Amino acid sequence: MTLFRRRLLETPRELLYHATRGALDSAGLELKDVEAVVLGSAPDAFDGVHMKGEYLAEGAGVFNKPHQRVYVGGATGVFVPIAAWWHVASGMFDVVLAAAEEKMSPLHPHPQYAFWSIFDWALERPLGVNLLWIFSLQMTEYMSRYGVRDEDIALVSVKNKGNALLHPSAQAAAKISVEDVMQSETIVWPVRRLMVSPTSDGAAAVVLASESVARRLTDDPVWIAGVGWNVDSQYWTDRELAYQPHTRRAADMAFRMAGIDRPRKQLSFVEPYDPFAHLELVNLESMGIFGKGESVRALKEGVLDRDGELPSTPSGGLLGVGNPIAAAGMMKVVECYLQLSGKAGRRQLRSDLEAAACQAWGDLLQASTVMVLTR
């Protein structure tokens, strides 16, 4: 991973190069060992480069080898290694590089403007819609439906920003209180500034290998045991926002493939998508790890803490580490690998971790990707 920051001086290609070089070095490989490359990046409008897959290719060392760019909005970060997984699982490739990049800062006056064009031009754009007030609607519905207070949701920001204090790439790590969150600027009620992930630049990469190659590279590989993805209708206005069936379908697909039928008991930790504080709770419930409205109690009782029964977002997540969209989801895959392999340094949870799930989510509240990794 690179640092996650706003206004990094590196170009998108350079960010991707640093992440790629780090991934290859950690695997003891050279570029010549990579047989195919899968890239991920969110809307081209962020940095004004069209055909961005072709533009980024050079930064990931794509020379005379198969190359694919995938994009499913905020769900891209986990979908990139899923796409790399099927390249390897097909039997056609033994070593595939999966890399994701985002440089949001060049778009002025704010990256939110890149999203405006995704809304229906007749039904939604005339309202002046943006993602911030859509998520405020979602948070309001979640609070109303399950009797959750905004002070409860503020606990997610406290937890994740605190966890990020141990992450070397973190942009928005902080030791804060619920009171700090509640007193921060109201962006669109009930969303406060400290409930929102920051605008970020950054890149992250992983190397996937077939079993025979993995056995040569390491005595203790981490395996991809399950993958899942699902996309719902683009019309977010006519469906429930506080629970996401497409996320449940993606999680069920990954859990079924991994042989997991009791995720709360069988997973050692989870990395759900958390661009807004309430979304960690919504995603945990939509994945079927907790029942509807039940993740709040787990949060308040310490179940989701680093030393809890099921640690959630030990990396610090998007709220604490940062949110360069495609790279943010990949960061969660990287965290699962580091924790399971015992290489997470100061933020290592414990030594007997067995399985983890990471999830990314996005587009018009419609796409979800899930991956299960095991020892």
Summary of the structure (lengths in Angstrom):
residues: 375
radius of gyration: 19.1
end to end distance: 21.6
largest distance: 57.6
contacts: 1420
relative contact order: 0.19
helix: 45%
strand: 18%
